[in-house]
Amino acid sequence: MPSGDTDGSVPHVRVLGAFGLRAGGQAVPLPVDSRRLVAYLAVHARPQPTAALAADLWPGIGPAPAARLLDEAVTGVDVPGLLTADDRGRRHLDENVVVDLTEAMLLVRGLSAPSTVRTVREIGCPGTALLEADILPSWTAPWLAVERERFRQLRLFALEGLSGTLTDVGRHDDAVAVARRAVQSAPSRERSRRALVEALLAGGQVAEALAEYDRFQQLLRNSVGATADSELDRLLAPLDSGWPLGPGLHRPVQRWGVGMPGAARPDRRGRRLAAGSPASGR
């Protein structure tokens, strides 16, 4: 979403994909500890008590040394309008600072709004660049693990949902492109692969849909040595012949779950496809 900053004077913090700080239109280098501090405050939008902040950033060294390191990190952030403190001394980024993670979360919420269907039907696919990278993927700090995984699940779910919406309104090329971005981020995630297969089938690309199924099955065999019961099986397999799940294994299943050119379209009064079923255990 637009930040409203036209001259680059407002600091911009990036934590998606890699860390970055810009102020006055220029990249700003920071000392290591200052960079960690700014990244922490970008990921945790609420004001942070200094004791808890220091303990998270420098675990295991004791409160007094951690507090000194925090003071040094704050001093190292020589960027006007970036850091501030509330009346209780809690640290946070200034409210005017633009953070890409915050904008990404706004996009996630926007894609779940009822108006999204009308928007993509009339305007087209919104930009999804903010949903295509994890939070600081190369960083190993313990405080990042939960927030990184939380955002990862939210962004993938948003991409999958957007692909489904695009499929529903007939924008098949856009639906395939969005689903491919989700698959690239999480190749072994069945929900993402399923969104891609649905988009391909809806656009009449049956051979490519089957190829995606085969790639997914091969990935599972290479990683875990087996192919689990999958909603993709029911989506793709014809009732009259069954679909191979692995060497010598077949299961009778329903016909195509997504309408194809020349094929009767199933009743879509309910959900397009359930996220899982008792049969699959997912």
C-alpha positions as CSV (number, residue, x, y, z in Angstrom):
1,M,0.0,0.0,0.0
2,P,1.3,3.5,-0.5
3,S,3.2,5.0,2.4
4,G,2.3,8.6,1.6
5,D,6.0,9.6,1.8
6,T,6.8,11.4,-1.5
7,D,10.2,12.9,-0.7
8,G,11.8,9.9,1.0
9,S,12.2,11.9,4.3
10,V,10.3,9.3,6.4
11,P,12.5,6.4,7.4
12,H,11.7,3.0,5.8
13,V,12.5,-0.3,7.5
14,R,12.6,-3.5,5.5
15,V,12.5,-6.9,7.2
16,L,11.0,-9.1,4.5
17,G,13.7,-11.0,2.7
18,A,16.5,-9.0,4.2
19,F,17.1,-6.1,6.5
20,G,17.3,-2.6,5.1
21,L,17.0,1.0,6.4
22,R,16.5,4.0,4.3
23,A,16.2,7.6,5.4
24,G,16.3,10.8,3.3
25,G,16.2,8.6,0.2
26,Q,19.5,6.9,1.1
27,A,20.4,3.5,2.5
28,V,21.6,3.9,6.2
29,P,24.2,1.4,7.6
30,L,23.8,0.5,11.2
31,P,26.1,-1.2,13.8
32,V,25.2,-4.9,14.3
33,D,23.4,-4.4,17.6
34,S,21.5,-1.3,16.4
35,R,20.4,-3.3,13.4
36,R,19.1,-6.0,15.6
37,L,17.2,-3.5,17.7
38,V,15.5,-1.8,14.8
39,A,14.6,-5.2,13.3
40,Y,13.1,-6.3,16.6
41,L,11.0,-3.2,16.9
42,A,9.9,-3.5,13.2
43,V,8.7,-7.0,13.8
44,H,7.0,-6.2,17.2
45,A,4.9,-3.2,16.5
46,R,3.8,-2.5,20.1
47,P,6.0,-0.5,22.6
48,Q,8.5,-2.8,24.2
49,P,9.6,-2.6,27.9
50,T,13.3,-2.1,28.0
51,A,14.0,-5.1,30.3
52,A,12.1,-7.5,28.2
53,L,13.6,-6.0,25.0
54,A,17.2,-6.4,26.3
55,A,16.5,-9.9,27.5
56,D,15.2,-11.0,24.1
57,L,18.0,-9.4,22.1
58,W,20.8,-10.6,24.4
59,P,19.6,-13.7,26.2
60,G,21.7,-15.4,28.8
61,I,24.1,-12.6,29.7
62,G,22.2,-11.1,32.7
63,P,20.0,-8.0,33.0
64,A,22.7,-5.5,33.7
65,P,25.0,-6.3,30.7
66,A,22.0,-6.6,28.4
67,A,20.7,-3.2,29.5
68,R,24.1,-1.7,28.7
69,L,24.1,-3.3,25.3
70,L,20.6,-1.9,24.7
71,D,21.7,1.6,25.6
72,E,24.6,1.3,23.2
73,A,22.4,0.0,20.4
74,V,20.0,2.9,20.9
75,T,22.9,5.4,20.7
76,G,24.1,3.7,17.5
77,V,20.8,4.5,15.8
78,D,21.6,8.0,14.6
79,V,18.5,8.5,12.4
80,P,16.1,11.3,13.4
81,G,12.5,10.2,13.6
82,L,13.3,6.5,13.8
83,L,13.2,5.4,17.5
84,T,11.1,6.9,20.2
85,A,9.9,6.0,23.7
86,D,6.5,6.4,25.4
87,D,5.9,8.0,28.8
88,R,6.7,4.6,30.5
89,G,10.1,4.4,28.8
90,R,9.1,1.6,26.4
91,R,10.9,1.6,23.1
92,H,9.2,1.5,19.7
93,L,9.6,2.8,16.2
94,D,8.1,6.2,15.5
95,E,4.5,6.0,14.2
96,N,5.6,7.7,10.9
97,V,8.2,5.0,10.1
98,V,7.2,2.9,7.2
99,V,7.7,-0.9,7.8
100,D,7.2,-3.3,5.0
101,L,5.9,-6.0,7.4
102,T,3.2,-3.7,8.6
103,E,2.2,-3.0,5.0
104,A,2.2,-6.7,4.2
105,M,-0.1,-7.4,7.2
106,L,-2.5,-4.7,5.9
107,L,-2.5,-6.4,2.5
108,V,-3.2,-9.8,4.1
109,R,-6.2,-8.3,5.9
110,G,-7.4,-6.5,2.8
111,L,-7.3,-9.7,0.7
112,S,-9.7,-11.3,3.2
113,A,-12.3,-8.5,2.8
114,P,-15.5,-9.3,0.9
115,S,-14.7,-6.5,-1.5
116,T,-11.7,-8.4,-2.9
117,V,-13.9,-10.4,-5.3
118,R,-15.3,-7.2,-6.9
119,T,-11.9,-5.6,-6.9
120,V,-10.1,-8.4,-8.8
121,R,-13.1,-8.8,-11.2
122,E,-13.1,-5.1,-12.1
123,I,-9.4,-4.2,-11.8
124,G,-7.3,-7.3,-11.8
125,C,-4.7,-8.9,-9.6
126,P,-3.3,-6.7,-6.8
127,G,0.5,-6.6,-6.3
128,T,1.7,-9.5,-4.1
129,A,5.5,-8.7,-3.8
130,L,5.1,-8.0,0.0
131,L,3.8,-11.6,0.4
132,E,6.6,-13.4,-1.3
133,A,9.3,-13.4,1.3
134,D,9.7,-14.4,4.9
135,I,10.9,-12.2,7.8
136,L,14.7,-12.1,7.8
137,P,15.1,-15.7,6.6
138,S,18.9,-15.7,7.1
139,W,18.7,-14.6,10.7
140,T,18.8,-17.2,13.5
141,A,17.7,-15.2,16.5
142,P,15.3,-17.1,18.8
143,W,13.0,-14.1,19.1
144,L,12.3,-14.3,15.3
145,A,11.1,-17.9,15.1
146,V,7.5,-17.5,16.2
147,E,6.8,-14.3,14.3
148,R,8.5,-15.6,11.1
149,E,6.4,-18.7,11.1
150,R,3.2,-16.8,11.9
151,F,3.7,-14.4,9.0
152,R,4.7,-17.3,6.7
153,Q,1.4,-19.0,7.3
154,L,-0.6,-15.8,6.9
155,R,1.1,-14.8,3.7
156,L,0.8,-18.2,2.1
157,F,-2.8,-18.5,3.1
158,A,-3.4,-15.1,1.6
159,L,-1.7,-16.0,-1.7
160,E,-3.7,-19.3,-1.9
161,G,-7.0,-17.4,-1.2
162,L,-6.2,-14.8,-3.8
163,S,-5.5,-17.5,-6.4
164,G,-8.9,-19.0,-5.6
165,T,-10.6,-15.7,-5.9
166,L,-9.0,-15.0,-9.2
167,T,-10.0,-18.5,-10.4
168,D,-13.6,-17.9,-9.4
169,V,-13.8,-14.6,-11.4
170,G,-12.2,-16.2,-14.5
171,R,-8.8,-14.5,-14.3
172,H,-7.0,-17.8,-14.8
173,D,-3.6,-16.6,-15.8
174,D,-3.4,-14.3,-12.8
175,A,-4.6,-17.2,-10.6
176,V,-1.9,-19.5,-11.9
177,A,0.8,-16.8,-11.4
178,V,-0.2,-16.1,-7.8
179,A,-0.4,-19.8,-6.9
180,R,3.0,-20.4,-8.4
181,R,4.4,-17.8,-6.1
182,A,3.0,-19.7,-3.1
183,V,4.4,-23.0,-4.4
184,Q,7.8,-21.5,-4.9
185,S,7.8,-20.3,-1.3
186,A,6.6,-23.7,0.1
187,P,7.0,-26.5,-2.5
188,S,5.9,-29.2,-0.1
189,R,2.8,-27.4,1.1
190,E,-0.2,-29.3,-0.3
191,R,-2.6,-26.3,0.1
192,S,-0.4,-24.2,-2.2
193,R,0.0,-26.9,-4.8
194,R,-3.7,-27.6,-4.7
195,A,-4.4,-23.9,-5.4
196,L,-2.1,-24.1,-8.4
197,V,-3.7,-27.3,-9.8
198,E,-7.2,-25.8,-9.4
199,A,-6.1,-22.7,-11.3
200,L,-4.6,-24.7,-14.1
201,L,-7.6,-27.0,-14.4
202,A,-10.0,-24.0,-14.4
203,G,-8.0,-22.5,-17.3
204,G,-8.1,-25.7,-19.2
205,Q,-4.4,-26.6,-18.7
206,V,-5.0,-30.2,-17.8
207,A,-1.6,-31.6,-18.8
208,E,0.2,-29.0,-16.7
209,A,-2.1,-29.7,-13.8
210,L,-1.3,-33.4,-13.9
211,A,2.4,-32.5,-14.2
212,E,2.2,-30.4,-11.1
213,Y,0.5,-33.4,-9.3
214,D,3.4,-35.6,-10.4
215,R,6.0,-33.1,-9.3
216,F,4.3,-32.9,-5.9
217,Q,4.2,-36.7,-5.5
218,Q,7.8,-37.0,-6.5
219,L,8.8,-34.3,-4.0
220,L,7.0,-36.2,-1.2
221,R,8.6,-39.5,-2.2
222,N,12.1,-37.9,-2.2
223,S,11.6,-36.2,1.2
224,V,9.6,-38.6,3.3
225,G,9.7,-41.8,1.2
226,A,5.9,-42.1,0.7
227,T,3.0,-40.2,-0.7
228,A,0.2,-39.6,1.8
229,D,-3.5,-39.6,1.2
230,S,-4.2,-36.2,-0.4
231,E,-7.0,-33.9,-1.4
232,L,-5.2,-33.6,-4.8
233,D,-6.0,-37.3,-5.4
234,R,-9.7,-36.5,-5.2
235,L,-9.3,-33.3,-7.2
236,L,-7.5,-35.0,-10.1
237,A,-8.5,-38.6,-10.3
238,P,-11.4,-39.8,-12.6
239,L,-13.9,-42.1,-11.1
240,D,-13.8,-44.7,-13.9
241,S,-10.1,-45.6,-13.6
242,G,-8.8,-44.4,-10.3
243,W,-5.6,-42.5,-10.0
244,P,-2.2,-44.0,-9.1
245,L,-1.0,-42.8,-5.6
246,G,2.2,-44.8,-5.8
247,P,3.5,-48.0,-7.1
248,G,0.5,-50.4,-7.3
249,L,-1.8,-48.2,-5.3
250,H,-5.1,-46.8,-6.7
251,R,-8.2,-45.4,-5.1
252,P,-11.6,-44.8,-6.6
253,V,-12.4,-41.1,-6.3
254,Q,-14.8,-38.5,-7.6
255,R,-14.6,-36.7,-11.0
256,W,-12.9,-33.4,-11.5
257,G,-13.5,-30.9,-8.7
258,V,-12.9,-27.9,-10.9
259,G,-14.9,-27.1,-14.0
260,M,-13.1,-27.7,-17.3
261,P,-14.0,-26.7,-20.8
262,G,-16.7,-29.1,-22.1
263,A,-17.2,-30.8,-18.7
264,A,-20.3,-30.5,-16.5
265,R,-19.5,-28.1,-13.6
266,P,-20.3,-29.4,-10.1
267,D,-22.6,-27.7,-7.7
268,R,-20.6,-24.8,-6.2
269,R,-23.1,-23.6,-3.7
270,G,-20.9,-24.6,-0.8
271,R,-17.2,-24.0,-0.5
272,R,-15.1,-24.4,-3.6
273,L,-13.1,-27.2,-2.0
274,A,-12.7,-28.1,1.7
275,A,-9.4,-27.5,3.2
276,G,-9.4,-31.1,4.3
277,S,-11.6,-34.1,4.9
278,P,-12.1,-36.9,7.4
279,A,-10.8,-39.3,4.7
280,S,-7.6,-37.4,4.3
281,G,-7.0,-36.7,8.0
282,R,-5.9,-33.2,7.1
